[in-house]
Amino acid sequence: MIVGERSREQDIEVNVCTAEAAMRLDEPRQFSLEEALEYTSCDELLEITPKNLRLRKRVLSKHDRQKSIKNF
């Protein structure tokens, strides 16, 4: 799940279930299909449904992502 945006290139692993309760999340950004495609990076996928556009990592597990980076 993507819960924020970072100005740097690296991603931050966050567990939103254990994060501070005082953390304030901004409203989700609304993208058009073209904007969402531009926003994705090479390790992400865009899931398209009739009602939603969902951005997610290509490899969901943090451990598997690190392993695939080493093998690449």
Backbone bond lengths (Angstrom), bond angles and torsions (degrees), N, CA, C in turn:
res aa  C-N    CA-C-N  psi(-1)  N-CA   C-N-CA  omega(-1)  CA-C   N-CA-C  phi
1 M - - - 1.447 - - 1.523 107.90 -
2 I 1.263 116.67 137.88 1.455 121.66 176.86 1.517 107.72 -97.76
3 V 1.328 116.09 123.62 1.464 119.60 -176.83 1.516 112.76 -118.01
4 G 1.306 118.05 0.30 1.455 118.92 -179.66 1.509 111.44 -168.12
5 E 1.306 113.69 -178.20 1.450 120.98 -177.38 1.520 107.72 -128.99
6 R 1.309 117.11 140.07 1.456 121.58 -178.02 1.514 108.73 -125.74
7 S 1.328 116.26 142.79 1.459 120.10 -178.03 1.527 112.24 -79.94
8 R 1.314 117.87 -16.04 1.463 121.29 179.09 1.524 110.69 -91.61
9 E 1.324 114.80 167.27 1.463 120.77 -174.91 1.529 113.13 -72.63
10 Q 1.345 117.99 -36.89 1.463 120.57 -175.82 1.519 111.56 -76.17
11 D 1.336 114.99 150.46 1.461 121.48 175.99 1.520 109.46 -88.98
12 I 1.313 116.55 155.73 1.456 122.78 176.26 1.524 107.42 -112.52
13 E 1.330 115.86 130.20 1.463 120.60 176.46 1.524 108.10 -83.19
14 V 1.327 117.43 122.94 1.463 122.55 -178.80 1.517 108.45 -131.89
15 N 1.321 116.13 134.13 1.456 121.16 172.79 1.521 106.33 -100.69
16 V 1.316 117.78 104.62 1.466 120.83 -175.19 1.519 112.23 -69.95
17 C 1.309 117.86 -18.87 1.475 120.24 178.55 1.519 111.60 -72.72
18 T 1.336 117.58 -30.15 1.456 120.40 -178.47 1.520 112.56 -107.15
19 A 1.299 117.72 2.12 1.463 120.44 -179.95 1.525 110.10 -70.35
20 E 1.327 115.34 165.00 1.462 120.31 -179.76 1.524 111.08 -57.96
21 A 1.310 115.52 140.71 1.468 120.25 179.47 1.520 111.12 -69.26
22 A 1.333 116.71 -22.82 1.461 120.59 -177.74 1.526 112.68 -81.01
23 M 1.320 117.29 -4.81 1.456 120.23 -179.58 1.525 109.99 -64.37
24 R 1.310 116.21 129.11 1.458 121.11 -179.23 1.521 108.55 -102.84
25 L 1.306 116.03 125.96 1.461 121.16 178.17 1.517 109.56 -101.96
26 D 1.314 115.76 137.74 1.458 120.66 177.17 1.524 110.14 -75.97
27 E 1.312 114.80 166.47 1.467 120.13 176.55 1.524 109.57 -62.83
28 P 1.322 117.65 148.85 1.465 119.12 176.60 1.527 110.89 -65.62
29 R 1.319 115.45 143.37 1.461 119.97 177.54 1.517 109.00 -77.95
30 Q 1.299 116.86 140.55 1.460 122.59 177.26 1.528 107.99 -98.34
31 F 1.319 116.25 117.12 1.455 122.08 179.97 1.518 110.24 -108.05
32 S 1.314 115.56 147.20 1.461 119.24 165.43 1.530 106.41 -80.76
33 L 1.304 117.88 169.77 1.459 121.13 -179.79 1.530 110.80 -59.36
34 E 1.309 117.43 -43.69 1.461 121.61 -179.31 1.524 111.29 -64.57
35 E 1.336 117.49 -42.48 1.463 121.17 179.07 1.525 110.81 -64.48
36 A 1.317 117.02 -41.17 1.463 120.90 179.96 1.525 110.92 -65.23
37 L 1.323 117.44 -39.34 1.463 120.34 178.02 1.524 111.26 -65.66
38 E 1.321 118.02 -37.69 1.461 121.63 176.97 1.524 111.35 -67.76
39 Y 1.310 117.39 -33.03 1.459 123.62 -174.75 1.529 112.66 -75.37
40 T 1.329 117.86 -27.14 1.462 120.83 -176.37 1.521 111.10 -70.29
41 S 1.327 115.16 146.97 1.459 120.24 174.32 1.528 108.84 -105.10
42 C 1.313 117.09 179.21 1.469 120.53 -172.89 1.526 113.11 -67.60
43 D 1.330 118.72 -20.19 1.468 120.33 179.91 1.523 112.46 -99.39
44 E 1.322 117.65 15.69 1.460 122.09 -178.16 1.527 110.80 -123.26
45 L 1.320 115.34 157.90 1.459 122.60 176.03 1.519 109.04 -122.97
46 L 1.307 116.33 154.47 1.455 122.27 175.19 1.521 107.52 -113.47
47 E 1.326 116.43 114.49 1.462 121.47 177.24 1.521 107.70 -90.57
48 I 1.319 116.42 126.01 1.462 121.42 -176.04 1.518 108.92 -115.29
49 T 1.322 116.05 122.14 1.462 122.87 174.99 1.522 106.95 -123.47
50 P 1.317 118.78 169.42 1.465 119.28 -179.89 1.536 113.85 -58.56
51 K 1.332 117.71 -30.51 1.464 119.88 -176.66 1.519 114.53 -107.15
52 N 1.336 118.63 -18.31 1.461 120.75 -172.04 1.514 112.60 -137.35
53 L 1.327 114.05 154.55 1.455 123.03 166.19 1.522 105.49 -117.05
54 R 1.337 117.63 123.04 1.461 121.06 -177.48 1.517 109.41 -120.20
55 L 1.306 115.60 128.19 1.451 122.18 177.29 1.522 107.89 -99.07
56 R 1.335 117.37 130.55 1.462 120.62 179.40 1.516 109.72 -148.00
57 K 1.316 115.09 164.53 1.458 120.33 177.24 1.527 109.71 -72.68
58 R 1.315 116.49 147.15 1.468 121.65 178.14 1.532 109.88 -64.79
59 V 1.317 117.04 -43.72 1.467 123.14 175.84 1.522 106.24 -109.63
60 L 1.326 117.61 117.67 1.457 121.02 -170.89 1.526 113.76 -76.68
61 S 1.298 118.89 -35.79 1.459 122.39 -176.63 1.528 111.02 -78.26
62 K 1.330 116.55 132.86 1.466 121.36 178.74 1.524 110.12 -60.37
63 H 1.322 116.59 -43.60 1.464 121.71 -179.65 1.534 110.71 -62.07
64 D 1.314 117.33 -45.22 1.467 121.22 179.45 1.524 111.62 -66.51
65 R 1.335 117.82 -35.22 1.470 120.85 176.89 1.521 110.68 -63.53
66 Q 1.338 117.03 -44.61 1.464 120.48 179.36 1.524 110.88 -64.25
67 K 1.328 116.43 -38.13 1.459 120.89 179.12 1.530 110.68 -66.48
68 S 1.324 117.25 -41.07 1.466 120.06 -179.14 1.528 111.55 -68.95
69 I 1.332 117.41 -30.95 1.469 120.42 176.74 1.526 109.84 -66.95
70 K 1.330 117.09 -41.90 1.468 120.89 179.20 1.518 111.05 -65.12
71 N 1.332 117.73 -37.68 1.463 121.55 -179.11 1.515 112.45 -76.26
72 F 1.311 117.36 -19.07 1.454 121.17 -177.73 1.488 108.29 -84.19
